[in-house]
Amino acid sequence: MLRKPALLFCLAAIAIFPVLASPPRIGVFIPGVREGSPTYDDLAKGAERFVSEIPGASLKVFEAGFDQAEWQEKLTSFVATGSFDIVITSNPSLPDLIDKISPLFPRQNFICLDGMKAGNPRLYTVLYNQTEQGYLTGYLAGLISTSALHGANPAKKAGMIIGQHYPVMDQLIVAGFEQGIKAVDPGFLLDLRVLGNWFDATKAAELAKSMFSGGVDVILPICGSASQGVIKAAQEEGKYLLFIDSEEYGRAPASILGCTALRQEKLAYGKLKEAFEGRLKYGSADVVGVKEGCIEFLDKSPSYLKGVPEAARAKMDALITRLKSGALSFPIPKL
């Protein structure tokens, strides 16, 4: 017979680390494609790492493509197989789709990264504070534009080329970027262009050239594979680019001077681990950012260290320190 202290310890251990009837079965629903989409690739990598550490665990990755009109039907079919203990996905649009279909599958658990919705007892969401991400990137854009770098000019203009409008883009990323450039100088203007898709590199190059001729000397492209056209235009014009979400320095080392990455692989792995150990609070919605290590400015690349003046790098270091300590924070607006 177990003595009382030992029994209590065992019960506590079961509460924290529940024993599953079988190894976890994980489904990864990608609302797009994995190749060429670093955020979705990292989502899958995080799930793969989690599954690799648990004997007998299984994983299926499904790519739903870019037609958003098909996502709900494809997600329903994916879940209807009954093959998964947890379905993990990532996109600001997915929490609403999950909310619609979850009554059909009352025992299915969902995790959605890069989205926000509280109250569904089978859904956990966690949103990146992309106002922080936009602010960091915009602040660097302002520092580059006002520097003595070759290609920078006296016009206080920085640019963004986005694939399309949606709440997180407009209310977090664009808003944060504009706050960042104006923190360098309130006189900065943001030249925002909308591509209308995520693949037309020729049109993206034309937009970038138009912006450069109008006085912009640094652009943040958020337009999927079309960003290759923006890179080409920057190389031809001797101008500068910044990227978010992933490490992109290698695509154009002399032109790309900063990257502010989302640590999607880390977040996916960590949240699946929390779910497996019974620590994930379904029904809740969290926000993570620089302080939690889920948004990171990549400051070790030679492109950044050699391309950005030391004085500007010192200001970036000071900004990152303030964000990590919580001395500077950005509340998330209602989306």
N, C-alpha and C positions, 0 to 999 in steps of 0.2 A: 504493500500500500504506500502511495506517495505521502510524504509528510506535507503538512499544510503549506509551508513556504514554497516547497518544490511544486506543488499543485498550482499555486497562484502564479508562479513563474511560467509554467507551461501554458496556462490559460492566457496570460498576457502575451506570450510569444505567438500564440495562435491568433490573437486579436490583431497583432501588428503584422504578422507574416502568415496570412491564411494559407492553409494547405489545399491546393486545388486537386480536384478529382483526376485531372490529367494535365499535362504540360500545356501552357497557353498557346492558343491559336490566334495569330495576329493577321488581320487584313489591312493592307495599305491601299487607300483609295486616292489616286493622284488625279486631280482635276486639270489635266493637261497631259504632258508627256515628260518622261524622266530625262531623256537625252536633251542636252542644251538648256535645261531648266535646273540650275544649281539648287534652288530652294527645294524643289520636289525630289531631286536626287539625294539631297541631304536628309529629307524626311525618310526615304527608303533606307538609307544607310544607317540611320539611327535605329530603325526597327530591326534591320538585319543584325546590328551589333547586339541588341537586346536578345534576340532569338538565339544567336550563336552561343550565348552564355548559359542557356538552359537546356539540358538534355531533353530531347523529344519535342521541343517547341517547334511550331510550324509557322510559315509565313507565306502569304500570297500578295503580290503587288499587282494592282490593276491600274492601267493608264486609260483614263476616260476621254482624253482628247480635249481640244480647246473649244468645242461647241457647247456653250453653257446651257443651251436649251435641252441638251441630252443628259446633263449631269444627274438630275433627279431620277430619271428612269434607270440610268446605269447604276446609280448608287442603290436603288431599290433592288435591282436584280442581283447586285453583288452581295447585299446583306441577306437576301431571301434564300441563298444557298444554305444558311445555317452553319457555315463553316468556321465562324470566328467567335472568340470570346470578346475581343476588342477590335473595333475598326478605327484606325487612326487616319486622319486626313489633314489638309492644311489649305485654307483659303478663306477670306472674309465672307464669301457667299455661302459656305458650307453649313454654318450653324443653322441658318433658316431652313435649308433643305433637309437637314437631319431632323429638325423640329417637326417638319411636315410628315416624314416617313416613320419616325420612331414609334408612333402609336400602333403601327402595323407589326412592330417587332419589340414587344414590351420587355424582353429579356436581353436585348442587344445593347452593349455598352459602346459608347463613341468617345473618342478624343479628337478635338479639332484644334490644331495649332494655327496661329495667325488669324484668329476669329474671336468673337465675343458674344456670348449669350448665356445668361444665368437662368436657373429655374427648372430646367429639364433634368429629372433625376437620373437619366441614362446618358447625359452628355456633360463632358467637362471641356471647357474652352480656355485657352490662354492666348492673349494678344500681345504682340510685341509693341512696345511703346515707340512707334515709328516717328512720333514727333521728336523724340530724342535723336533718332537716326537721321531724320531730315535736318535737324538743327546742327548736329555735328558736321554734316556734309555741306550745308549752306555756309556755316562759319568758315570752313576751309576754302570754299569757293570765294568768299569775300576776301580772305587773306591772300589768295593767289592773285585775284583780280587787282588788288591794290599793291602788289609787290612790284619789284623791278625785274621780274622774269621777262625774258624775251617773248613777245607775243601778247603780254598783258598791256592794256591801254588805259588811259585816264577815265574812260567812260565807266560809270558805276553800274554795270549791267551784268547779271549772271543769268544763265538759261537752264530750262528743263524741257526735255522732250518726253512726253508720256504716251503710253499706248492708248489709254482711254481714261475717262473720269470714273471714279467709284469712291465711296465714302472714305475709306482708309487713305487712298491716294490724296484726295482733296483736303480732308480735314486733319490728317496727321502728317503725311510726308511733305506735301507741297507747303502746307502751313508752317511746318517746322523748318523747311529749307529757307523760306522767306524770312522767318524770324532770325535764322542764323546769319544770312547775309546782312540784314539790317543791324545785327549786333556788332558787326564790324564797322558799318557806317549806315546811319539811318537813311542816307540818300540813295542807297542801292535800289535798283529796279529789277524785278523778276520778269524775264521774257519766257512765258510758258506757251509751249506749242503742243497740240494734241495730234498724234499720228493717225488715230482711228483704227489701228490694228497693232499686231505685235510681230509683224514679219516683213513689212515693206522697207527694205534697206535703202532702196533708191530714193523713195520719198523722204525717208529720215535724213539722208545725206543732203537733199535739197533744203530741208528745213534748217539743218545745222548751218549750211553755208549762208542762208539768208540771215540767220541770227548772228553769225560771225561778222557779216558785212554791216550789220546794224549796231555793232559795238560790243557784242557779247564776246568775252574771251575765255569763259569756262562754262561747260554744260554738264548737267547731270542727266544722262539718258536712262529712262525706265521704260523701255519699249521692246523687251524681248530680243529676239534674233535680229530685229531691225537695227539694233544698236551698232551692228557692224558698219552700217552706212555712216553713222555719226562718227565712229572711229576714223573711217577713211577721210571724212571731211576735215576732222581735226588735224590729222597728219598732214594733209595737203595745205592747210591754212596756218599751220604752226600754232595751234591753239590747244586748250587743255580740257580734260574730262575728269569727272569723278564718277564712281559707281557705288551702288549699295547692294546689299544682300549677300554678296559673295566676293571672293578674291579674284580680281580681274586684271591685275597689273600686267600679267604676261601677255595680254592681248595687244598692248601698245605701250611698252615701258616708258617711252619718252613723252607720251601724251597723257596717260592715266596717272594722276598724281595722288589719288586717295581712294580708299575703299572702306566703307562702313558695313560690316558683314552681320548677318543674322546667324546665330549659332543653332541652326535648325536641327542638325544631327544630335547635338548635345541635348536639346530640349526634347526631341522625340524619344531618345533613349531614356532620359530621366523621367519623363511622364509615364512611359510604359512600365518602368521599374516601380514607380510609385503605385501604379494601378495593380501590378502583380503582388506587391507587398501589402495591399489594402490601405494605402495611405492617401490615395487620390480621392478628392472630394467631388464626386459627381454632383451636378447641379450648380456648381460654382463656376465663376469666371475670374481668372487672374490676369494680371498685367506684368510683364517682365521687360527689363531693359538693360542699360549699361551696368547698373549696380548689381544685378543678378548674373552678369557675365553672358547674357543672351544676345546683346548687341555689342559689337566690338569694332573699334576703329583699328585697322591693320597698319600699324606704324613701323613695322620692321622691314618693309620692302625697300630695296635700293631705289626704286622709282620715287618713293616718298622721301627717303633720307637724302638723296642727291638732288631731287627735283624741286623740293620745297625749301625755301630759305630757313635758316636756323631760327630766326626770330618768330616766324610763323609757326614753326614746329613747337616752340616753347609755349606759344599761346594755345595751341591745340592740347598740349600736355596739361596745362592749367585747367582747360575746359573739361577734359576727361576726368581729372581729379575731382572737380566739383560735382560732376554727374555721379561718379562712383561713391562719393561720400554722402550724397543726398543734399548737398548744399544748393544744388540747382536741380529742379525737378519740373516736369511738365504733366499736368493732369490730362487724362484722356477725356475728350468731349463725348457726349452721347452720340453714338453712330446710328 
